[in-house]
Amino acid sequence: MSNPQSEAAAIFAAYPRWRLINEPISVDPIDGLQRDTALLKEVAAGKRGATARIWENPQSLVVTRRETRFPSFKDAQIQLGQEGWPVLVRESGGTAVPHEPGIIHFSLMFRQEKLFQFSMDAVYEALCEPLQMALASLGLTPGYGEVKGSYCDGKYNLVVDGLKITGTAQRIIGAKKSDDGVQRSAVMAQSMLMVESDPVAGTDVVNRFYQLAGSERVFDPAVSTSVQHRMAERAADLAPGELTLLVRERLAEAFTQLAERG
């Protein structure tokens, strides 16, 4: 049986020149969302090396392509757009998720010599390790686990005090054969860390989308949390946005440490 933790370390070690893109919040949520896809295609084509990206998006709701088939999807898209929640479509699976300032997205992408050079578990571990380090530096103790009732649930959620604080996803794409005849692939792992966002309000928007779109899905707003909520007393004196900047700094430091160690 493979050891995901040692494989995760091997991922950082396999690419000696990681690049970290630490972007300010996007002006256009569509551009922010599509940037990951564009970077992944560059990685798959061999035009870009192993890359990590820290980013934020303006307020929007991001749904899967499968959810565009709901009977009243267009009506939901129009109504939520009028309420200040433009509905965007992503390529990966899962459920609808809110994007807004105060939610930090962290993406990891690299090219593989073969389709499953690293296990999916190892990729998730590599994605989550810098997030765990950043949270630990702030006095939080994150762990892995599913959280019943949360949107976009999975075993590689990061959980603090039994509540979901980070969701994760993964996508693999193939690339054309290179001159050497080898069929390579590229993998992208994505996470969203709730820092200063309101988890209850975010879940309410997700539930409203499903109601408007004609789906019976309903998620529990009480099972998610944010860094700000977990650090209520310590973060009380910080101005809006300061905690998010601090978490960004700690995440960048943690990733750099892991990449250099590798």
C-alpha beads as a LAMMPS data file, in Angstrom:
LAMMPS data file: protein, C-alpha beads

262 atoms
261 bonds

1 atom types
1 bond types

-500.0 500.0 xlo xhi
-500.0 500.0 ylo yhi
-500.0 500.0 zlo zhi

Masses

1 110.0

Atoms # bond

1 1 1 0.000 0.000 0.000
2 1 1 1.370 3.436 -0.925
3 1 1 2.083 6.110 1.635
4 1 1 0.313 9.331 0.546
5 1 1 2.430 11.524 2.805
6 1 1 5.719 10.300 1.327
7 1 1 4.207 10.579 -2.153
8 1 1 3.139 14.154 -1.380
9 1 1 6.732 15.005 -0.460
10 1 1 7.821 13.303 -3.678
11 1 1 5.586 15.630 -5.678
12 1 1 7.408 18.696 -4.376
13 1 1 10.766 16.974 -4.858
14 1 1 9.968 15.921 -8.430
15 1 1 9.822 19.516 -9.666
16 1 1 12.871 21.542 -8.613
17 1 1 11.586 24.847 -9.983
18 1 1 8.127 25.520 -8.639
19 1 1 6.650 28.909 -9.436
20 1 1 4.220 30.639 -7.081
21 1 1 1.730 33.108 -8.594
22 1 1 0.307 35.242 -5.798
23 1 1 -2.396 37.316 -7.478
24 1 1 -4.481 40.208 -6.171
25 1 1 -8.232 39.747 -6.285
26 1 1 -9.513 39.432 -9.851
27 1 1 -11.460 42.300 -11.383
28 1 1 -13.666 39.953 -13.404
29 1 1 -14.763 36.679 -11.754
30 1 1 -14.807 34.918 -15.128
31 1 1 -11.154 35.830 -15.715
32 1 1 -10.254 34.652 -12.229
33 1 1 -11.924 31.299 -12.824
34 1 1 -10.551 30.755 -16.324
35 1 1 -6.986 31.610 -15.319
36 1 1 -6.525 28.208 -13.673
37 1 1 -7.659 26.417 -16.822
38 1 1 -5.315 28.487 -18.991
39 1 1 -2.372 27.771 -16.692
40 1 1 -3.165 24.048 -16.629
41 1 1 -3.173 23.903 -20.437
42 1 1 0.232 25.615 -20.508
43 1 1 1.557 23.093 -18.003
44 1 1 0.128 20.179 -20.023
45 1 1 1.747 21.508 -23.210
46 1 1 5.142 21.832 -21.526
47 1 1 5.102 25.617 -21.857
48 1 1 5.066 26.124 -18.081
49 1 1 6.632 24.253 -15.193
50 1 1 5.063 23.190 -11.913
51 1 1 2.971 26.088 -10.646
52 1 1 1.026 27.118 -7.558
53 1 1 -1.475 29.963 -7.531
54 1 1 -3.022 31.958 -4.673
55 1 1 -6.028 34.017 -5.743
56 1 1 -9.398 35.515 -4.834
57 1 1 -12.488 36.266 -6.867
58 1 1 -15.223 38.915 -6.669
59 1 1 -18.625 37.817 -5.432
60 1 1 -20.053 35.097 -7.674
61 1 1 -21.516 31.601 -7.553
62 1 1 -19.633 28.874 -9.415
63 1 1 -21.563 25.794 -10.533
64 1 1 -20.709 22.641 -12.465
65 1 1 -21.555 21.995 -16.093
66 1 1 -23.904 19.215 -14.998
67 1 1 -25.925 21.729 -12.992
68 1 1 -26.629 23.820 -16.075
69 1 1 -29.069 21.020 -17.018
70 1 1 -31.404 21.788 -14.122
71 1 1 -34.896 22.634 -15.464
72 1 1 -34.815 26.270 -14.314
73 1 1 -31.074 26.922 -14.497
74 1 1 -31.413 29.969 -16.751
75 1 1 -34.021 31.512 -14.460
76 1 1 -31.748 30.951 -11.455
77 1 1 -28.790 32.464 -13.312
78 1 1 -30.752 35.597 -14.206
79 1 1 -32.263 36.048 -10.734
80 1 1 -29.017 35.567 -8.813
81 1 1 -27.198 37.815 -11.266
82 1 1 -29.702 40.563 -10.504
83 1 1 -29.035 39.998 -6.789
84 1 1 -25.292 40.508 -7.214
85 1 1 -24.321 36.838 -7.509
86 1 1 -23.388 36.175 -11.156
87 1 1 -23.506 32.429 -11.861
88 1 1 -20.402 31.018 -13.559
89 1 1 -19.702 27.493 -14.844
90 1 1 -16.555 25.474 -14.107
91 1 1 -15.228 22.270 -15.672
92 1 1 -14.607 20.271 -12.480
93 1 1 -17.252 18.330 -10.553
94 1 1 -18.792 18.770 -7.124
95 1 1 -21.549 21.224 -6.252
96 1 1 -22.181 24.948 -6.466
97 1 1 -19.744 27.023 -4.385
98 1 1 -19.619 30.735 -3.521
99 1 1 -16.653 32.931 -4.470
100 1 1 -16.102 36.285 -2.783
101 1 1 -13.390 38.418 -1.170
102 1 1 -12.221 36.678 1.984
103 1 1 -12.225 33.232 0.371
104 1 1 -8.677 32.292 -0.632
105 1 1 -8.239 29.883 -3.521
106 1 1 -5.051 27.828 -3.720
107 1 1 -4.296 25.824 -6.872
108 1 1 -1.484 23.380 -7.563
109 1 1 -0.672 22.147 -11.082
110 1 1 2.109 20.088 -12.627
111 1 1 2.870 17.835 -15.573
112 1 1 3.179 14.074 -15.170
113 1 1 5.294 11.686 -17.211
114 1 1 2.395 9.223 -17.181
115 1 1 -1.311 9.466 -16.404
116 1 1 -1.213 8.347 -12.768
117 1 1 2.379 9.023 -11.804
118 1 1 1.102 10.159 -8.402
119 1 1 -2.016 8.891 -6.656
120 1 1 -5.021 11.175 -6.224
121 1 1 -4.546 10.944 -2.462
122 1 1 -0.943 12.117 -2.779
123 1 1 -1.985 15.081 -4.911
124 1 1 -4.596 16.101 -2.344
125 1 1 -2.012 15.746 0.432
126 1 1 0.419 17.982 -1.475
127 1 1 -2.332 20.553 -2.021
128 1 1 -3.418 20.573 1.604
129 1 1 -0.064 20.466 3.365
130 1 1 0.769 24.177 2.891
131 1 1 -2.804 25.066 3.887
132 1 1 -2.457 23.022 7.071
133 1 1 0.878 24.662 7.844
134 1 1 -0.589 28.133 7.340
135 1 1 -3.546 27.395 9.612
136 1 1 -1.320 25.806 12.247
137 1 1 0.844 28.943 12.298
138 1 1 -2.302 30.835 13.359
139 1 1 -3.017 28.439 16.208
140 1 1 -5.642 26.297 14.446
141 1 1 -5.540 22.504 14.219
142 1 1 -6.952 21.331 10.880
143 1 1 -7.553 17.721 9.915
144 1 1 -9.118 15.784 7.048
145 1 1 -12.677 14.525 6.926
146 1 1 -16.083 14.522 5.325
147 1 1 -18.640 16.859 6.885
148 1 1 -22.191 15.655 6.467
149 1 1 -24.460 18.379 5.149
150 1 1 -21.727 20.599 3.665
151 1 1 -21.672 21.641 0.019
152 1 1 -18.968 20.152 -2.210
153 1 1 -18.154 17.569 0.453
154 1 1 -15.241 15.120 0.274
155 1 1 -12.748 13.202 2.392
156 1 1 -10.080 15.826 1.732
157 1 1 -12.004 18.685 3.269
158 1 1 -9.951 20.483 5.878
159 1 1 -11.895 20.527 9.131
160 1 1 -11.387 22.622 12.280
161 1 1 -13.341 21.831 15.452
162 1 1 -15.546 19.473 13.455
163 1 1 -16.512 22.167 10.928
164 1 1 -15.500 22.431 7.282
165 1 1 -13.094 25.277 6.533
166 1 1 -11.641 24.171 3.184
167 1 1 -13.031 22.294 0.188
168 1 1 -10.887 20.617 -2.477
169 1 1 -11.191 19.317 -6.038
170 1 1 -8.934 17.734 -8.617
171 1 1 -8.772 17.585 -12.415
172 1 1 -6.490 15.707 -14.830
173 1 1 -6.094 16.475 -18.533
174 1 1 -4.088 14.717 -21.216
175 1 1 -1.589 16.294 -23.562
176 1 1 -0.577 15.434 -27.102
177 1 1 2.353 13.090 -27.523
178 1 1 5.687 14.883 -27.419
179 1 1 8.460 14.422 -29.960
180 1 1 9.722 11.496 -27.897
181 1 1 6.392 9.711 -28.353
182 1 1 5.417 9.881 -24.672
183 1 1 1.778 10.635 -23.782
184 1 1 1.947 12.921 -20.737
185 1 1 -0.763 14.444 -18.569
186 1 1 -1.194 17.386 -16.245
187 1 1 -3.000 17.501 -12.929
188 1 1 -4.587 20.435 -11.144
189 1 1 -5.710 20.365 -7.529
190 1 1 -7.808 23.255 -6.235
191 1 1 -8.898 24.388 -2.800
192 1 1 -10.967 27.186 -1.313
193 1 1 -10.205 28.344 2.218
194 1 1 -12.869 30.388 3.990
195 1 1 -11.067 33.179 5.837
196 1 1 -13.300 36.225 6.288
197 1 1 -16.349 34.980 4.406
198 1 1 -19.622 34.235 6.183
199 1 1 -20.150 30.458 5.890
200 1 1 -23.839 30.692 6.746
201 1 1 -24.564 33.359 4.126
202 1 1 -22.500 31.442 1.551
203 1 1 -24.443 28.231 2.142
204 1 1 -27.708 30.165 1.933
205 1 1 -26.756 31.418 -1.546
206 1 1 -25.904 27.868 -2.642
207 1 1 -29.263 26.626 -1.346
208 1 1 -31.087 29.494 -3.053
209 1 1 -29.482 28.558 -6.378
210 1 1 -30.721 24.982 -6.116
211 1 1 -34.198 26.118 -5.135
212 1 1 -34.412 28.563 -8.054
213 1 1 -32.905 26.050 -10.501
214 1 1 -35.428 23.334 -9.667
215 1 1 -33.235 21.008 -7.586
216 1 1 -34.131 19.486 -4.226
217 1 1 -30.577 19.736 -2.890
218 1 1 -30.243 21.480 0.473
219 1 1 -27.074 21.968 2.546
220 1 1 -26.659 22.730 6.233
221 1 1 -25.296 26.263 6.912
222 1 1 -24.235 25.250 10.435
223 1 1 -21.515 22.753 9.418
224 1 1 -19.001 25.175 7.867
225 1 1 -16.766 27.801 9.431
226 1 1 -14.075 30.358 8.610
227 1 1 -10.675 31.332 9.955
228 1 1 -12.223 34.527 11.300
229 1 1 -14.851 32.592 13.243
230 1 1 -12.272 30.193 14.706
231 1 1 -10.030 33.131 15.710
232 1 1 -12.820 35.442 16.867
233 1 1 -11.011 36.942 19.854
234 1 1 -7.564 37.147 18.279
235 1 1 -8.912 38.608 15.027
236 1 1 -11.231 41.136 16.682
237 1 1 -8.797 44.067 16.336
238 1 1 -8.000 43.433 12.670
239 1 1 -9.510 45.678 10.004
240 1 1 -11.525 44.046 7.199
241 1 1 -9.181 42.300 4.801
242 1 1 -6.182 42.179 7.166
243 1 1 -6.747 38.574 8.234
244 1 1 -7.053 37.490 4.615
245 1 1 -3.740 39.193 3.805
246 1 1 -2.129 37.490 6.798
247 1 1 -3.370 34.057 5.725
248 1 1 -2.135 34.720 2.193
249 1 1 1.323 35.519 3.580
250 1 1 1.413 32.412 5.757
251 1 1 0.240 30.224 2.875
252 1 1 2.889 31.627 0.527
253 1 1 5.564 31.068 3.183
254 1 1 4.426 27.488 3.792
255 1 1 4.358 26.628 0.092
256 1 1 7.799 28.161 -0.488
257 1 1 9.203 26.175 2.417
258 1 1 7.818 22.905 1.051
259 1 1 8.953 23.637 -2.513
260 1 1 12.473 24.484 -1.368
261 1 1 12.612 21.464 0.913
262 1 1 11.651 19.277 -2.019

Bonds

1 1 1 2
2 1 2 3
3 1 3 4
4 1 4 5
5 1 5 6
6 1 6 7
7 1 7 8
8 1 8 9
9 1 9 10
10 1 10 11
11 1 11 12
12 1 12 13
13 1 13 14
14 1 14 15
15 1 15 16
16 1 16 17
17 1 17 18
18 1 18 19
19 1 19 20
20 1 20 21
21 1 21 22
22 1 22 23
23 1 23 24
24 1 24 25
25 1 25 26
26 1 26 27
27 1 27 28
28 1 28 29
29 1 29 30
30 1 30 31
31 1 31 32
32 1 32 33
33 1 33 34
34 1 34 35
35 1 35 36
36 1 36 37
37 1 37 38
38 1 38 39
39 1 39 40
40 1 40 41
41 1 41 42
42 1 42 43
43 1 43 44
44 1 44 45
45 1 45 46
46 1 46 47
47 1 47 48
48 1 48 49
49 1 49 50
50 1 50 51
51 1 51 52
52 1 52 53
53 1 53 54
54 1 54 55
55 1 55 56
56 1 56 57
57 1 57 58
58 1 58 59
59 1 59 60
60 1 60 61
61 1 61 62
62 1 62 63
63 1 63 64
64 1 64 65
65 1 65 66
66 1 66 67
67 1 67 68
68 1 68 69
69 1 69 70
70 1 70 71
71 1 71 72
72 1 72 73
73 1 73 74
74 1 74 75
75 1 75 76
76 1 76 77
77 1 77 78
78 1 78 79
79 1 79 80
80 1 80 81
81 1 81 82
82 1 82 83
83 1 83 84
84 1 84 85
85 1 85 86
86 1 86 87
87 1 87 88
88 1 88 89
89 1 89 90
90 1 90 91
91 1 91 92
92 1 92 93
93 1 93 94
94 1 94 95
95 1 95 96
96 1 96 97
97 1 97 98
98 1 98 99
99 1 99 100
100 1 100 101
101 1 101 102
102 1 102 103
103 1 103 104
104 1 104 105
105 1 105 106
106 1 106 107
107 1 107 108
108 1 108 109
109 1 109 110
110 1 110 111
111 1 111 112
112 1 112 113
113 1 113 114
114 1 114 115
115 1 115 116
116 1 116 117
117 1 117 118
118 1 118 119
119 1 119 120
120 1 120 121
121 1 121 122
122 1 122 123
123 1 123 124
124 1 124 125
125 1 125 126
126 1 126 127
127 1 127 128
128 1 128 129
129 1 129 130
130 1 130 131
131 1 131 132
132 1 132 133
133 1 133 134
134 1 134 135
135 1 135 136
136 1 136 137
137 1 137 138
138 1 138 139
139 1 139 140
140 1 140 141
141 1 141 142
142 1 142 143
143 1 143 144
144 1 144 145
145 1 145 146
146 1 146 147
147 1 147 148
148 1 148 149
149 1 149 150
150 1 150 151
151 1 151 152
152 1 152 153
153 1 153 154
154 1 154 155
155 1 155 156
156 1 156 157
157 1 157 158
158 1 158 159
159 1 159 160
160 1 160 161
161 1 161 162
162 1 162 163
163 1 163 164
164 1 164 165
165 1 165 166
166 1 166 167
167 1 167 168
168 1 168 169
169 1 169 170
170 1 170 171
171 1 171 172
172 1 172 173
173 1 173 174
174 1 174 175
175 1 175 176
176 1 176 177
177 1 177 178
178 1 178 179
179 1 179 180
180 1 180 181
181 1 181 182
182 1 182 183
183 1 183 184
184 1 184 185
185 1 185 186
186 1 186 187
187 1 187 188
188 1 188 189
189 1 189 190
190 1 190 191
191 1 191 192
192 1 192 193
193 1 193 194
194 1 194 195
195 1 195 196
196 1 196 197
197 1 197 198
198 1 198 199
199 1 199 200
200 1 200 201
201 1 201 202
202 1 202 203
203 1 203 204
204 1 204 205
205 1 205 206
206 1 206 207
207 1 207 208
208 1 208 209
209 1 209 210
210 1 210 211
211 1 211 212
212 1 212 213
213 1 213 214
214 1 214 215
215 1 215 216
216 1 216 217
217 1 217 218
218 1 218 219
219 1 219 220
220 1 220 221
221 1 221 222
222 1 222 223
223 1 223 224
224 1 224 225
225 1 225 226
226 1 226 227
227 1 227 228
228 1 228 229
229 1 229 230
230 1 230 231
231 1 231 232
232 1 232 233
233 1 233 234
234 1 234 235
235 1 235 236
236 1 236 237
237 1 237 238
238 1 238 239
239 1 239 240
240 1 240 241
241 1 241 242
242 1 242 243
243 1 243 244
244 1 244 245
245 1 245 246
246 1 246 247
247 1 247 248
248 1 248 249
249 1 249 250
250 1 250 251
251 1 251 252
252 1 252 253
253 1 253 254
254 1 254 255
255 1 255 256
256 1 256 257
257 1 257 258
258 1 258 259
259 1 259 260
260 1 260 261
261 1 261 262
